[in-house]
Structure formats: structure tokens, C-alpha cells
Amino acid sequence: MDLAGCCAGHDMLRGALTMFSALTALFTGSNCATTAQDFDAARRRMVETQLQAEGIRSTAVLQAMGRVPRHLFVPPELRDRAYENSPLSIGLGQTISQPYIVAYMTEALQLTRDHVVLEIGTGSGYQAAVLAELAREVLTIEIVPPLADRARAALSEAGYSNITVRTGNGYLGWPERAPFQRIIVTAAPDAIPQALVDQLAVGGIMVAPVGTTSQEIVIVTKTPEGVAEKRTIAVRFVPMVQKPK
């Protein structure tokens, strides 16, 4: 047996296989974060370096963010960036919010397992998934039909059964299921919609980005004496559209 020729043959075979793997990765859009273990590790880093390190304190919220597979809620070509602390385009002029903002707004809701949450602006479905980890039920409204369809598919793939997605105008809320103990808005109106205030239960909390050229997160609490608003951090969300006349 010609050992030199055999080794050379093996080297050529390994080279061909390496080239084949590289071409496959190129044409399938795969990258270094392609396995479940890779995504799990990236998600753990996200929780530690982007959330805990930046002041998210709720253990329940941190655990929820560590469980939700964010990569399932972004376009396939962006999955290698799913756990970056930045918003990402999901098409149709919409974005998935950066993880810190999702965690911040979720923490502000002070959720418990007995809460039913109304979300305005389903988008990718990611925020709804995080809420579903903490609440009994999530009802979410998306005004763009293709986004609502995509979110339903992503939420189903991720295994969530306590989320209902409705295609409709979030300004109107979900009156037949009101009042809600918790409401979250993930698109920015110029002011808190009155219909949502009306549908917030006494003792309830609503969290929303509010503003046009500049925006802030507003935390609304409703008591028997009335409604109080607390303005917190500056943000940038897509505008909430189709405000009723």
C-alpha cells in the first residue's frame, strides 16, 4: 500500500468535505450559531450581559427571557443576530424590540401567574411569548395581517398555548374581555388611548411608549381615585397607526 498516496488521498477528501461544508453554509445562510446549544449559550449571555448587567432585577423576568427562543421570532437571515441588544427588522416597516426594552417593560408590569394581559402591537410575537411565561393568558392585537399570521406561526412553533392573536386596531382594545389587570403597548401613540385606559382594571398597570418626535416609556396605574402616569426612560418605537378620528 502506498501510505503517502493514501494520506494524500485522505487530505484531498478532507479538503473537498471542508469546501462542501463551506458552500452549504453559504447557500443555506447558516452561521456559527446554528445549533440549539449555540442559541442557548447566546441567550444566557444576553441575560447576563444585557439584562442583569443593565439593571433588570426581577428573577422571574430574567428567567422568562432566558427561556424564550428569540431566534424563532426573527427572519432566518438574522437569526445569528437574534441575541444582540438591538432592535432588528422583521419586515413591513416593523421591528422586534431590543431585549433590554422587552425586559424593562415586562418588569414594569409586575406580572403574576393570575394576570390576563392585553398587548397592543404583536409584531414578531416575541414580547407576547415573554409575557406568556409569566401570566395566565395573553391577548394580543396586531394591525398588519401578515405580521399577525407570522406571529401565530412563530408562537405555535415555540409551543405557546396561552396566547391569542387578533388582527385588528389596537386603539380599540379588546372590550369584550375587559377589564384587564395589565396592558402593554409596543407601538407609540401620541398620547395614551382613552379606550385602553377605560379597559384597564382598577389596581391595574399599563406600560406604553408615548410620543412622536421624542418618546418615553409611560407607566399608568389606575386606582379608585383616578389614573396616574409616571414617565421613565427615552425610547424609539414605531408609531401606533390608524388612530380613530
VOFI-583120 format. One record per residue: x, y, z of N, C-alpha, C in turn; residue in three letters. Coordinates in steps of 0.001 Angstrom, whole numbers. Each point is the difference from the previous one (the first is absolute). Last residue first. Example, Ala and Ser with C-alpha at 12.3 -4.5 7.8 and 13.67 -1.06 7.14 Angstrom:
BEGIN
      n_x      n_y      n_z     ca_x     ca_y     ca_z      c_x      c_y      c_z  type
    12850    -2250     7080      820     1190       60     -770     1090      730   SER
      290    -5720      -70     -890     1190        0      900     1200        0   ALA
END
This chain:
BEGIN
      n_x      n_y      n_z     ca_x     ca_y     ca_z      c_x      c_y      c_z  type
   -60728    58700    14344     -271     1444      -92     -856      470     1184   LYS
     3483    -4267      242    -1358      367     -411     -188     1508        1   PRO
     4706    -2447     -996     -729      568     1125    -1395      412     -449   LYS
     3911    -2448    -2311    -1447      -90     -178     -760      411     1263   GLN
     5091    -1388      899     -688      558    -1171    -1501     -237       72   VAL
     4935      543     3017    -1275     -713       22     -908      645    -1043   MET
     5521      101     -316    -1226      662      452    -1204     -941      -12   PRO
     5101    -1635     1035     -783      358    -1170    -1303      639      472   VAL
     4030      550     3334     -863    -1053     -525     -626      464    -1311   PHE
     3946     1387     3894     -380      264    -1391     -754    -1207     -531   ARG
     1382     2609     5160       -6    -1160     -892     -290      460    -1427   VAL
     1204     1672     5616     -193      360    -1406      136    -1241     -871   ALA
    -1651     -247     5276     1154       94     -891     -387      430    -1414   ILE
    -3517      869     3708     1286     -575      390     1046      228    -1094   THR
    -5133     1782     2286      852      -40    -1189     1394     -462      410   ARG
    -5230     -570     2061     1402      204      344      829     -164    -1263   LYS
    -5540      893     1661      989     -324    -1018     1397      314      519   GLU
    -5462    -1120     1917     1280      693      161      950     -473    -1078   ALA
    -5708      178     1232     1107     -556     -770     1251      841      225   VAL
    -4489     -790     3448      297      484    -1333     1210     -676     -617   GLY
    -2292    -1003     4301       12     1469      -42      288      552    -1392   GLU
       37    -4710     1101    -1376      511      148      -74     1521      -89   PRO
     4056    -2033    -2619     -482     -202     1361    -1456      463       82   THR
     4271    -1270    -3733    -1394      399      169     -454     -370     1400   LYS
     4848     1095    -3081     -663     -785     1044    -1399      564      218   THR
     4345       84    -3880    -1309      488      431     -532     -927     1080   VAL
     4872     1447    -2568     -641    -1024      823    -1261      603      594   ILE
     3426     1052    -4457     -933      520     1002     -627    -1189      717   VAL
     4557     1271    -3313     -849    -1027      573     -846      639     1089   ILE
     1702     2973    -4145      376     -502     1308     -899    -1175      357   GLU
     1725     3368    -4598     -865     -980      664      576     -383     1353   GLN
       97     3942    -4425      700     -612     1129     -997     -886      740   SER
    -1545     1684    -3932     1417      253     -292      899     -498     1130   THR
    -4433    -1261      935      184       31    -1455     1485      226     -313   THR
    -2900    -2362     4474      655     1156     -584      143     -127    -1503   GLY
     -255    -3804     4191     -895     1086     -393      824     1144     -581   VAL
      -91    -5661     1671      818     1109     -505     -934     1085     -525   PRO
    -1436    -3514     4005      -61      361    -1417     1067     1029     -341   ALA
    -2744    -3359     4024     1319      500     -377       -3      262    -1495   VAL
    -3680     -794     4504      238       14    -1448     1380      613     -248   MET
    -3108    -2373     4358     1179      721     -492       39     -101    -1524   ILE
    -4031     -503     4364      777     -487    -1128     1153      911     -381   GLY
    -3675      526     3306     1139     -729      534      949     -492    -1085   GLY
    -4714      740    -1647      453      721     1185     1059     -864      694   VAL
     -485     -847    -5210     -695     -239     1263      520      940     1085   ALA
     -166      925    -5395      928     -371     1068     -773     -135     1305   LEU
    -1901     1551    -4174       32    -1459      113      999     -501     1043   GLN
     -555     4687    -1045    -1318     -490      412       15    -1509      236   ASP
     3860     2024    -1752     -182      411     1396    -1325     -540      533   VAL
      785     -605    -4517      828     -905      788      -53      353     1480   LEU
    -2246     2748    -3095     -655    -1313       28      806     -984      838   ALA
     1745     4339     -868    -1012      -29     1056     -688    -1349       89   GLN
     5153      820    -1675    -1370      -92     -525    -1024     -152     1118   PRO
     4784     2604      290     -593    -1271      411    -1444      -66     -517   ILE
     3279     2910    -2876     -496       83     1369     -620    -1356      341   ALA
     2204      415    -4039      392     1337      451     -480      280     1421   ASP
     1294    -5055    -1547    -1022     1005     -296      492     1378      433   PRO
     2848    -4680    -1223     -119     1262      726    -1173      849     -480   ALA
      977    -5541      644      160     1005    -1045     -378     1318      660   ALA
     -400    -3981     2462     1339     -117     -589      139      766    -1308   THR
    -2966     -644     5028      -89      541    -1361     1405       10     -575   VAL
    -3004    -2554     4265     1290      465     -519     -193      421    -1451   ILE
    -2989    -1238     4901       -4      337    -1423     1396      485     -372   ILE
    -2990    -2721     4323     1242      525     -548     -179      245    -1505   ARG
    -3655    -1365     2608      875      357     1121     1294      628     -482   GLN
    -4891      202    -2534     1274     -713       47      820      470     1199   PHE
    -5697     -224    -1256     1230      766      196     1225     -896      110   PRO
    -2513    -1065    -3772      386      966     1034     -826     -238     1272   ALA
     -454    -2216    -4366      765     -704     1028      454      927     1137   ARG
    -2476     1528    -3848     -790    -1128      509      734     -826     1044   GLU
     2057     3826    -2338    -1009      351     1015     -764    -1188      573   PRO
     4673     1227    -2188     -728    -1280     -103    -1156       80      996   TRP
     2922     4113    -2740      136     -971     1068     -776    -1276     -291   GLY
      718     4186    -2643    -1324     -379      493       73     -975     1165   LEU
     3852     1587    -2432     -611     1148      671    -1340     -360      635   TYR
     2503    -3079    -2786      300       13     1420     -587     1174      752   GLY
    -1660    -2713    -4467      499     1324      364      198       70     1512   ASN
      301    -4763    -2847     -932     1100      209      716     1270      418   GLY
      429    -5721      -90      334     1018     -990    -1012     1127      141   THR
     1758    -3672     3848    -1112      556     -780      553     1002     -998   ARG
     1765    -4379     3342      360     1132     -868    -1236      423     -784   VAL
     1251    -2807     4838     -936      147    -1109      354     1259     -772   THR
     2379    -3698     3824       35     1272     -722    -1021      -35    -1127   ILE
     1539    -3668     2977     -773      960      792       39     1405     -602   ASN
     2441    -4014    -1525    -1435     -279     -147     -876      975      773   SER
     5375     -873    -2291     -852      765      910    -1474     -255     -294   TYR
     4342    -1680    -2224     -747     -818      947     -904      735      955   GLY
     3002     1145    -4002      660       76     1298     -777     -708     1104   ALA
    -1762      295    -4396     1255     -754      -86      717      -29     1343   GLU
    -3846     2661     -348     -353    -1422      -46     1253     -859      -41   SER
      545     4588     -275     -435     -350     1355     -400    -1464       74   LEU
     1127     1790    -4215     1181      -55      867     -370     -429     1409   ALA
    -3508      657    -3119      825    -1149     -380     1204     -137      921   ALA
    -2802     3749      541     -718    -1232      376      857    -1222     -291   ARG
     1652     4109    -1466      102     -136     1453     -721    -1255      472   ALA
     -315     1164    -4551     1346     -465      335      147     -234     1500   ARG
    -4038     1885    -1532      126    -1393     -439     1363     -574      368   ASP
     -775     4567      829     -813     -816      906      124    -1477     -360   ALA
     2027     3062    -2871      743     -123     1253     -766     -849     1004   LEU
    -2094     1044    -4129     1102     -963     -172      838     -181     1266   PRO
    -3688     3238      146     -362    -1423      -90     1161     -960     -231   PRO
     -129     4693     2692      514     -408    -1314     -258    -1501     -181   VAL
    -1107     2248     4109     -781      645    -1055      424     -438    -1406   ILE
      -86    -2452     5087      924      480    -1035     -813      544    -1170   GLU
     -478    -1707     5620     -633      546    -1205     1071      538     -936   ILE
     -795    -3689     4529      853      950     -701     -605      374    -1346   THR
     -512    -2600     5213     -785      345    -1181      754     1112     -715   LEU
     1240    -3941     3947      364     1206     -742     -924      128    -1197   VAL
      282    -2714     5225     -464       75    -1385      432     1323     -606   GLU
     1592    -1428     4315     -899    -1125     -283     -393      -29    -1473   ARG
     4803     2072     1409    -1422      265      236     -833    -1235     -315   ALA
     4834      144     -620     -233      564     1331    -1476      152      360   LEU
     1907    -1529    -4261      786     -741      986     -375      385     1428   GLU
    -1808     2284    -3753     -660    -1287      220      759     -885      976   ALA
     1800     4187    -1486    -1142      206      901     -647    -1328      371   LEU
     3389     -100    -3227      569      309     1315    -1123      192     1021   VAL
    -1313     -601    -4437      559    -1239      541      594      230     1388   ALA
    -1568     3716    -2430    -1117     -823      482      501    -1294      620   ALA
     3120     2795    -2118     -438      559     1274    -1153     -812      587   GLN
     1503    -1291    -4293     1000     -252     1048     -437      545     1355   TYR
    -2177      326    -4503     -525     -957      978      926     -218     1176   GLY
      252     3165    -3923      577    -1329     -229     -628    -1072      879   SER
    -2876     4152     -114     1271      -15     -718      463    -1416     -272   GLY
    -3840     2179     2708      621    -1323      112     1372      -36     -653   THR
    -3373     3750     1886     1156      -26     -890      763    -1302      122   GLY
    -2812     1200     3996     -329      730    -1223     1261       73     -855   ILE
    -1989    -3310     4268     1133      611     -696     -502      663    -1275   GLU
    -2025    -1922     5054     -302      462    -1358     1254      654     -560   LEU
     -831    -3865     4125      675     1170     -557     -537      301    -1392   VAL
    -1187    -2653     4981     -298      -43    -1426      511     1319     -585   VAL
     1477    -2713     4832     -351     1136     -845     -370     -422    -1427   HIS
     1657    -2701     3905    -1454      114     -127     -428     1129     -938   ASP
     4654    -1075     1191     -576    -1072     -808    -1521      119     -149   ARG
     2991     4441      620     -117    -1244      759     -790     -995     -843   THR
     2995     5052     -812     -937    -1088     -319       24    -1109     1037   LEU
     1760     4957     -934     -138     -712     1279     -993    -1169     -127   GLN
     1689     3586    -3248    -1377     -510      125     -252     -725     1326   LEU
     4352     1661    -1401     -874     1081      463    -1440     -454      191   ALA
     3246    -2960    -1888      229      195     1434     -936     1068      562   GLU
      -20     -654    -4634     -599    -1145      683      156      133     1508   THR
     2084     3175    -2728    -1452      196       -7     -711    -1149      712   MET
     4704     -327     -443     -344     1181      791    -1520      178       90   TYR
     1791    -3400    -2828      111     -338     1421     -433     1164      881   ALA
      140      756    -4618    -1015    -1024      280       10     -340     1486   VAL
     3381     2814    -1504    -1276      710       64    -1139     -977      279   ILE
     4353    -1789     -613      -82      794     1229    -1351      692      131   TYR
     1033    -2532    -4008     -334     -780     1198     -131      835     1265   PRO
    -1144     2219    -4734     1211     -548      600     -355     -707     1302   GLN
    -3761      230    -3804      708      879      932     1247     -675      550   SER
    -2195     -701    -4877      -60     -678     1282      856      821      953   ILE
    -2554     2098    -4464     1199     -539      626     -366     -857     1206   THR
    -2193     2222    -5125     -103     -270     1443     1304     -594      520   GLN
    -1452     1046    -4710      214     1224      760      -39     -171     1504   GLY
     -277    -3636    -3210    -1235      787       -2      117     1254      863   LEU
     3610    -3604     1307     -692      259    -1253    -1249      833      202   GLY
     3207    -1127     3380     -774    -1211     -293     -822      186    -1278   ILE
     4754     2250     2618    -1124       95     -924     -696    -1353     -140   SER
     2578     1534     4528      267     -602    -1304    -1240      134     -872   LEU
     2597     2271     4840    -1191     -370     -766      419     -569    -1346   PRO
     3281     -615     4182     -400     1018     -962    -1304     -435     -658   SER
     3627    -2398     2884     -841      964      704     -342     1166     -926   ASN
      951    -5347    -1370      640     1304      153     -962      946      711   GLU
     -962    -4571    -1430      247      302     1410      884     1223      206   TYR
    -1321    -1716    -4403    -1219       29      809      243      455     1429   ALA
     2813     -726    -4201       25     1252      757    -1136       76     1028   ARG
      590    -3630    -3089     1307       80      663      130     1264      825   ASP
    -3860     -757    -2697       10     -795     1226     1340       11      712   ARG
    -1797     2109    -4253      489      795     1125      136     -822     1275   LEU
    -1715    -1683    -4223     1290      587     -356      587      846     1133   GLU
    -4390    -2075      392     1109     -971      -12     1352      618     -285   PRO
    -3777     3022     2362      169     -645    -1310     1207     -935       -2   PRO
    -2316      655     4684      650      901     -948      135     -715    -1341   VAL
    -1730    -2044     4029     -868     1142     -278      654     1041     -904   PHE
     2026    -4070     1851    -1158     -454     -768     -893     1152     -449   LEU
     3865      606     2835      386     -231    -1395    -1163     -504     -854   HIS
     -289      678     4820     -146     1226     -803      309     -242    -1472   ARG
    -1595    -3143     4083      939     -110    -1131     -162     1169     -982   PRO
     -922     -446     5556     -656      248    -1294     1019      -34    -1138   VAL
     1218     -506     4755     -707    -1161     -564     -507      232    -1417   ARG
     2257     3323     2772      927    -1098     -250     -642    -1225     -603   GLY
    -2527     3777     1344      821      397    -1141     1001    -1091     -353   MET
    -2586     -665     3852     -855      -41    -1195      797      355    -1247   ALA
     2154      392     4160     -205    -1406     -356     -862     -130    -1249   GLN
      644     4294     1744     1270     -519     -516     -142    -1457     -421   LEU
    -3670     1989     2146      177      558    -1344     1288     -532     -620   VAL
     -874    -1191     4459     -994     -611     -881      161      486    -1436   ALA
     2646     1918     3430      449    -1352     -327     -957     -666     -977   THR
      896     5337      541    -1001    -1040      239      519    -1365     -431   SER
     2413     4231     -676      168     -656     1292     -964    -1166      229   ARG
     2771     3365    -3861    -1228     -783      153      176     -878     1241   ILE
     3535     2978    -1708     -922      411     1059    -1320     -719       87   GLY
     4171     -515    -2879     -580     1320     -255    -1148      333      949   GLU
     2390    -4210       56     1038     1026       87     -550     1404     -175   ALA
    -2893    -3788     -530      467      141     1380      991     1149      137   GLN
    -1341     -663    -4431    -1149      228      881      430      186     1451   LEU
     3127     -876    -3614     -864     1070     -486    -1112      350      983   GLN
     3323    -3517      770      748     1203     -386     -879     1168     -418   THR
    -1781    -4382     1497     1044      424      932      579     1367     -350   GLU
    -3306    -2077    -2802     -563      248     1330     1053      583      932   VAL
     1417    -1333    -4295     -913     1144      -86     -537      360     1384   MET
     2536    -3922     -447      839     1207      -25     -851     1257      -42   ARG
    -2241    -4086     -326      548      175     1346      876     1249       69   ARG
    -1606    -1235    -4214    -1090      507      839      472      213     1447   ARG
     2945    -1989    -3085     -189     1410     -340    -1087      624      867   ALA
      701    -4620      393     1140      739      560     -138     1495     -273   ALA
    -3202    -2864    -1915     -132       -8     1462     1114      821      645   ASP
      202     -726    -4641    -1026      973      347     -195       75     1508   PHE
     2994    -3234    -1601      506     1337     -297    -1006     1065      409   ASP
    -1291    -4505      313      954      349     1050      576     1401     -212   GLN
    -2845    -1866    -3269     -762      372     1196      930      424     1119   ALA
     1958      679    -4859     -520    -1102      788     -786      521     1186   THR
     2333     2826    -3194    -1022     -761     -720     -606    -1122      824   THR
     3563     4146      -98    -1039     -244     1001    -1153     -757     -646   ALA
     3772     1219    -2609      560     -680     1160    -1049     -296     1054   CYS
    -1904      332    -4842     1084      745      594      437     -731     1248   ASN
    -3369     -311    -4964      380     -422     1334     1202      777      466   SER
    -2490      121    -4331      -50     1108      945      346     -408     1406   GLY
        0    -2541    -4265    -1141     -192      899     -109     1107     1016   THR
     3544     -172    -3263    -1261       11     -736    -1215     -248      874   PHE
     4498       87     1840     -214     1217     -768    -1382       45     -596   LEU
     1449    -3888     2259     -270     1088      934     -331     1284     -739   ALA
     1372    -3653    -2582    -1330     -242      571     -389     1111      950   THR
     4339       54    -1770     -998      372    -1006    -1412     -205      519   LEU
     3525    -1387     2751       10     1453     -125    -1044      475    -1002   ALA
      683    -4623      521     -644      564     1188      -83     1510      -93   SER
     2349    -2268    -3372    -1424     -278     -107     -747      619     1177   PHE
     4696      189       37     -554      913     -997    -1504     -185     -128   MET
     2242    -2995     2777       19     1336      587     -597     1021     -953   THR
      582    -4357    -1554    -1101       71      968      -69     1366      663   LEU
     3582     -871    -2941    -1260       65     -745    -1188      125      945   ALA
     4252     -629     1893     -115     1321     -607    -1297      173     -754   GLY
     1045    -4215     1803     -348      955     1061     -168     1408     -562   ARG
     1437    -3276    -2976    -1390     -240      385     -433      978     1087   LEU
     4498       29    -1367     -859      549    -1055    -1465     -152      363   MET
     3131    -1955     2855       74     1451       89     -895      658    -1039   ASP
      474    -4656      -94     -835      429     1138        9     1518      138   HIS
     2801    -1861    -3256    -1404     -164     -376     -930      445     1106   GLY
     4585      -59      834     -334     1108     -899    -1457      -76     -410   ALA
     1666    -3505     2535     -148     1206      814     -383     1196     -856   CYS
      956    -4031    -2238    -1233     -135      795     -252     1268      809   CYS
     3990     -353    -2445    -1134      245     -882    -1311      -68      751   GLY
     3886    -1034     2360       19     1423     -357    -1187      344     -877   ALA
      684    -4513     1183     -518      789     1111      -20     1484     -345   LEU
     -328    -4491    -2974      752     1253      -65     -561      931     1068   ASP
       99    -5589     -188     -864     1201        0      889     1235        0   MET
END
